[in-house]
Amino acid sequence: MIGNRPSGITPADHSLVQAGLDATRAIGRRPALATASTDANIPISLGIPAIALGAGGRAGETHRVSEWYENTDGPVGIFRALLVLAAAAGIQ
């Protein structure tokens, strides 16, 4: 089967979501919660809390032959992910 993305939600008050919001603020950006089809769908559908974070660049034309990605702030995206990982591990 192609394209089976079960849905679900990680509540906005969940500690993982809050860690993502805090990490986004820490890198000087304004966080925004959104609903989308991401790689977080499968764990969420299995009852495992998950979030998806941006990669630190610019992109467009998603899922099209003309899809593009510009790695303008790749290290910032990695840093944000590491902040979320540290928070999830209980590191202050």
MARBA-3410 file (N, C-alpha, C, O; in Angstrom, 1 decimal):
92
0.8,-1.2,0.0,0.0,0.0,0.0,0.9,1.2,0.0,1.9,1.3,0.7 ~ 0.5,2.2,-0.8,1.2,3.5,-0.8,0.3,4.6,-0.2,-0.9,4.7,-0.6 ~ 0.9,5.5,0.6,0.1,6.6,1.1,-0.8,6.4,2.3,-1.7,7.2,2.5 ~ -0.5,5.3,3.0,-1.3,5.1,4.2,-0.7,5.9,5.4,0.3,5.4,6.0 ~ -1.3,7.0,5.8,-0.8,7.8,6.9,-1.9,7.9,7.9,-2.6,8.9,7.9
-1.9,7.0,8.9,-2.9,7.1,9.9,-2.8,8.4,10.7,-1.7,8.9,10.8 ~ -3.9,9.0,11.2,-3.8,10.2,11.8,-3.9,10.1,13.3,-4.2,9.0,13.8 ~ -3.6,11.2,14.0,-3.7,11.3,15.4,-3.2,12.6,15.9,-3.0,13.5,15.0 ~ -3.0,12.8,17.1,-2.5,14.1,17.6,-1.7,13.9,18.9,-2.0,13.0,19.7 ~ -0.7,14.7,19.0,0.1,14.8,20.2,-0.4,16.1,20.8,-0.3,17.2,20.2
-1.1,16.1,22.0,-1.7,17.3,22.6,-0.7,18.4,22.7,0.5,18.2,23.0 ~ -1.2,19.6,22.5,-0.3,20.8,22.6,0.3,21.0,24.0,1.4,21.6,24.1 ~ -0.3,20.4,25.0,0.3,20.6,26.4,1.2,19.5,26.7,1.7,19.4,27.8 ~ 1.5,18.5,25.8,2.4,17.4,26.0,3.8,18.0,26.1,4.2,19.0,25.4 ~ 4.6,17.4,27.0,6.0,17.9,27.2,6.8,17.9,26.0,7.7,18.8,25.8
6.6,17.0,25.1,7.4,16.9,23.8,7.1,18.1,22.9,7.9,18.7,22.3 ~ 5.8,18.4,22.8,5.3,19.6,22.0,5.9,20.9,22.7,6.4,21.7,22.0 ~ 5.8,21.0,24.0,6.3,22.1,24.7,7.8,22.3,24.5,8.3,23.4,24.4 ~ 8.5,21.2,24.5,10.0,21.2,24.2,10.3,21.8,22.8,11.2,22.5,22.6 ~ 9.5,21.4,21.9,9.6,21.9,20.5,9.3,23.4,20.4,10.1,24.1,19.7
8.3,23.8,21.1,8.0,25.2,21.2,9.1,26.0,21.8,9.5,27.1,21.3 ~ 9.6,25.5,23.0,10.7,26.2,23.7,12.0,26.2,22.8,12.7,27.3,22.8 ~ 12.3,25.1,22.2,13.5,25.1,21.3,13.4,26.1,20.2,14.4,26.7,19.8 ~ 12.2,26.2,19.6,12.0,27.1,18.5,12.2,28.6,19.0,12.8,29.4,18.3 ~ 11.7,28.9,20.2,11.9,30.2,20.7,13.4,30.4,21.0,13.9,31.5,20.8
14.1,29.4,21.5,15.5,29.5,21.8,16.4,29.8,20.6,17.4,30.5,20.8 ~ 15.9,29.5,19.4,16.7,29.8,18.3,16.3,31.1,17.6,16.7,31.4,16.5 ~ 15.4,31.8,18.3,15.0,33.1,17.9,13.8,33.1,16.9,13.7,34.1,16.1 ~ 13.1,32.0,16.8,12.0,32.0,15.9,10.7,31.9,16.6,10.6,31.6,17.8 ~ 9.6,32.3,15.9,8.2,32.2,16.5,7.6,30.8,16.2,7.5,30.5,15.1
7.3,30.1,17.3,6.8,28.7,17.0,5.3,28.8,16.5,4.6,29.7,16.9 ~ 4.9,27.8,15.8,3.6,27.7,15.3,3.2,26.2,15.2,4.0,25.4,14.7 ~ 2.1,25.8,15.8,1.6,24.5,15.7,0.8,24.3,14.4,0.0,25.2,14.1 ~ 1.0,23.2,13.8,0.2,22.9,12.5,-0.1,21.4,12.4,0.6,20.6,13.1 ~ -1.1,21.1,11.7,-1.4,19.7,11.4,-1.0,19.4,10.0,-1.3,20.2,9.0
-0.3,18.3,9.8,0.2,17.9,8.5,0.5,16.4,8.4,0.5,15.8,9.5 ~ 0.7,15.9,7.3,1.1,14.5,7.1,2.6,14.5,7.1,3.3,15.0,6.2 ~ 3.2,13.9,8.2,4.6,13.9,8.4,5.0,12.5,8.8,4.2,11.6,9.0 ~ 6.3,12.3,9.1,6.8,11.1,9.6,6.4,10.8,11.0,6.6,9.7,11.5 ~ 5.8,11.8,11.7,5.3,11.6,13.0,4.0,10.9,13.0,3.6,10.4,14.1
3.3,10.7,11.9,2.0,10.1,11.8,2.0,8.7,12.4,1.1,8.3,13.2 ~ 2.9,7.9,12.0,2.9,6.5,12.4,3.1,6.3,13.9,2.2,5.7,14.5 ~ 4.1,6.9,14.5,4.2,6.7,16.0,3.0,7.3,16.7,2.5,6.7,17.6 ~ 2.5,8.5,16.3,1.3,9.0,16.9,0.1,8.1,16.8,-0.6,7.9,17.8 ~ -0.1,7.5,15.6,-1.2,6.5,15.5,-1.1,5.3,16.3,-2.0,4.6,16.6
0.2,5.0,16.8,0.4,3.9,17.7,0.4,4.3,19.1,0.7,3.4,20.0 ~ 0.1,5.5,19.4,0.0,6.0,20.8,1.3,6.5,21.3,1.5,6.7,22.5 ~ 2.3,6.7,20.4,3.6,7.2,20.9,3.7,8.6,20.5,3.6,9.0,19.4 ~ 3.9,9.5,21.5,3.9,10.9,21.3,5.1,11.2,20.3,6.2,10.7,20.4 ~ 4.8,12.1,19.4,5.8,12.5,18.4,5.5,13.9,17.8,4.4,14.4,17.9
6.6,14.5,17.3,6.4,15.8,16.7,7.3,15.8,15.4,8.2,15.0,15.3 ~ 7.1,16.8,14.6,7.9,17.0,13.4,8.4,18.4,13.5,7.7,19.4,13.8 ~ 9.7,18.6,13.2,10.4,19.9,13.3,10.9,20.3,11.9,11.2,19.4,11.1 ~ 10.9,21.5,11.6,11.5,22.0,10.4,13.0,21.7,10.4,13.6,21.5,11.4 ~ 13.6,21.7,9.2,15.0,21.3,9.1,16.0,22.5,9.1,17.2,22.3,9.0
15.5,23.7,9.2,16.4,24.8,9.2,16.7,25.4,7.8,17.7,26.1,7.7 ~ 15.8,25.2,6.9,16.0,25.8,5.6,14.7,26.3,5.0,13.7,26.4,5.7 ~ 14.8,26.5,3.7,13.5,26.9,3.0,13.2,25.8,2.0,14.1,25.2,1.4 ~ 11.9,25.7,1.7,11.5,24.6,0.8,10.2,25.0,0.1,9.5,25.9,0.5 ~ 9.9,24.3,-1.0,8.7,24.6,-1.7,8.3,23.5,-2.7,9.2,22.6,-2.9
7.1,23.5,-3.2,6.7,22.6,-4.2,6.7,21.1,-3.7,7.1,20.2,-4.4 ~ 6.4,21.0,-2.4,6.5,19.7,-1.7,5.7,18.6,-2.4,4.6,18.8,-2.9 ~ 6.4,17.4,-2.6,5.8,16.2,-3.2,5.5,16.4,-4.7,4.7,15.7,-5.2 ~ 6.3,17.3,-5.3,6.1,17.5,-6.8,7.5,17.2,-7.4,8.5,17.2,-6.7 ~ 7.5,17.0,-8.7,8.8,16.9,-9.4,9.7,18.1,-9.2,10.9,18.0,-9.3
9.0,19.3,-9.1,9.7,20.5,-8.9,10.1,20.9,-7.4,10.5,22.0,-7.1 ~ 9.9,19.9,-6.5,10.2,20.1,-5.1,11.6,20.6,-5.0,12.6,20.2,-5.7 ~ 11.8,21.6,-4.0,13.2,22.1,-3.8,13.4,22.4,-2.3,12.5,22.5,-1.6 ~ 14.7,22.4,-1.9,15.1,22.7,-0.6,16.4,23.5,-0.6,17.3,23.2,-1.3 ~ 16.4,24.6,0.1,17.6,25.4,0.2,18.1,25.4,1.7,17.4,25.8,2.6
19.3,24.9,1.9,19.8,24.7,3.2,20.4,26.0,3.7,21.6,26.1,3.8 ~ 19.5,26.9,4.0,20.0,28.2,4.5,20.5,28.2,5.9,21.4,29.0,6.3 ~ 19.8,27.5,6.8,20.1,27.4,8.2,20.1,26.0,8.7,19.6,25.7,9.8 ~ 20.7,25.1,8.0,20.8,23.7,8.4,21.3,23.5,9.8,20.7,22.7,10.6 ~ 22.4,24.1,10.2,22.9,23.9,11.6,21.9,24.4,12.7,21.9,23.8,13.7
21.2,25.4,12.4,20.2,25.9,13.3,19.1,24.8,13.5,18.6,24.6,14.6 ~ 18.7,24.2,12.4,17.7,23.1,12.5,18.2,21.9,13.3,17.4,21.4,14.1 ~ 19.4,21.6,13.2,20.0,20.5,13.9,20.1,20.9,15.4,19.8,20.1,16.3 ~ 20.5,22.1,15.7,20.6,22.6,17.1,19.2,22.6,17.7,19.1,22.1,18.9 ~ 18.2,23.0,17.0,16.8,22.9,17.6,16.5,21.5,17.9,15.9,21.2,19.0
16.7,20.6,17.0,16.4,19.1,17.2,17.2,18.6,18.5,16.6,17.9,19.3 ~ 18.4,19.0,18.6,19.2,18.6,19.8,18.7,19.2,21.1,18.7,18.5,22.1 ~ 18.2,20.4,21.0,17.5,21.0,22.2,16.3,20.2,22.6,16.1,19.9,23.8 ~ 15.5,19.8,21.6,14.3,18.9,21.9,14.7,17.6,22.5,14.1,17.1,23.5 ~ 15.8,17.0,21.9,16.3,15.7,22.4,16.7,15.8,23.9,16.4,15.0,24.7
17.5,16.9,24.2,18.0,17.1,25.5,16.8,17.2,26.5,16.8,16.7,27.6 ~ 15.8,18.0,26.1,14.6,18.2,27.0,13.9,16.9,27.2,13.5,16.6,28.3 ~ 13.8,16.1,26.1,13.1,14.8,26.2,13.9,13.8,27.1,13.3,12.9,27.8 ~ 15.2,14.0,27.2,16.0,13.2,28.0,16.1,13.7,29.5,16.7,13.0,30.3 ~ 15.4,14.8,29.7,15.4,15.4,31.1,16.6,16.3,31.4,16.8,16.6,32.6
17.4,16.6,30.4,18.5,17.5,30.6,18.1,19.0,30.6,17.4,19.4,29.6 ~ 18.3,19.7,31.6,17.9,21.1,31.7,18.9,22.0,31.1,18.7,23.2,31.1
END
